[in-house]
Amino acid sequence: MTDILVGCILIVGALFALLAGVGMVRFPDLYTRMHAASKAGTLGSGLMLLALAIYSAEFSVVSRALAGIVFFLLTTPVAAHLLARAAYMRGTKPWEGTIMDEYKGQASVDE
């Protein structure tokens, strides 16, 4: 039963990682690509680490896998936000199909 659960979690995690890769290729600009990589990539890698923790059932492996999941959840959103802000400040324009730019007028390239 454990092998089936681990297999299902691995497949779902791999699908999310695949979706992150597809989003990196298909989305039109830096900001949407970064969103795909940070959200789907984090979920995919977190699920695969969870499957590893369940499969191993050793305290040292489980604790490191859980620490990795927490690390991903804490650092990826902050890193994605900072990279997007730095790109915006450097003048990287959003895709021309972007409906609303809430940051325009609040931030200048000279900051």
Secondary structure, DSSP 8 states (H G I E B T S, - for coil): -HHHHHHHHHHHHHHHHHHHHHHHHHSSSHHHHHHHHHHHHHHHHHHHHHHHHHHH--HHHHHHHHHHHHHHHHHHHHHHHHHHHHHHHTT----TT----TTBTTB-TT-
